[in-house]
Structures are given as C-alpha cells and as structure tokens.
Amino acid sequence: MTPRPTAQLLRKDAESDLVLTRTFRAPIEDVWASVTESERTARWFGPWEGDPAPGRTIKVQMAYEDQSPWMDLLIDACEPPRRLAVSATDEHGEWRLELKLTESGGTTQLEFVQHFDSLDGIGDVGPGWEYYLDMLVAARDGSPKPDFDDYYPAMKPYFEGLSD
C-alpha cells in the first residue's frame, strides 16, 4: 500500500503550523508512553537520554537517519499525558514541535504540530514527519516498518502545494 500524506497547513498571522494526526485504539497514558519513554521512542524515532523536565535539554538519537546522529532537544513544556512541546536548532534551522493527545471512548488522537516562521523546505520536512508517525503506528501495532523511499520524494509535491 502506498502511503498518502495526511498533513494540513494552518496559517495564523506570520506563523504556519503543519499538523498531522494519528488515531490509536489505546488509552492516552499508553500513547503518551510511546512518545515519551526512551525505550519506546527507540522503536520508531530513536532513544533519548537526560533529565526530561521542562526547561532542560535532552539528547535524542535520530536512529532512522543517516549515521544515526544525536541532537539536543529542549523541553519547552511537558503536561502528561496531554502535551509535550520541544525545540531544537541545528544546521537546518529552528525546530519547534508539539505533541497534543486527547482521549475519547478508549481511542487516543495524537496531533503532531511543527510551527514554522518560514515554509522554506516544507516539501523536504513534511514527508519525514509522515514517515515517522507511520513508524510510530507500526511500532505500536506490530505491522511492518514503512520504507522512507515510499514517502520521499513522492510526497514532496503535496507538501510544497500546501505552501501555495
């Protein structure tokens, strides 16, 4: 099955938010653990180490990127089990990310948001988030891991079209 992009771009003033959602038949606490516990994030993104408190910086390994680099990630807000906001700066720019979880009737919705000041490069970034969120789905339900080549460059035009 060929993955399809799900993201929406929400604009407000000078900022834009790329929003992707995934839904899980699981309690919110279990989904929260999948996105915050190092041994579980290692299954779909990469492990992390450090003191995960607001205002602190942790080190995250991007296990599914070339050479599995480590990066510093500042925890801007942590409100278990509903909201996590993090930021980082690297050679590609500033990353401001937010995870929001809501639960209803035993189903949890995860909303992933990347906040943008400029949409330059959204065609390169967006497919990666679709891939990682599908990696999360696969890690949770035991399905085969997706292949990044099915996401990029195939989804690039979709994400570039969001910025028009």
Helices and strands as residue ranges (DSSP letters): E 8-12, E 15-24, H 28-36, H 38-41, E 48-49, E 57-61, E 70-79, E 83-90, E 93-104, E 107-116, H 122-141, G 148-150, H 156-162
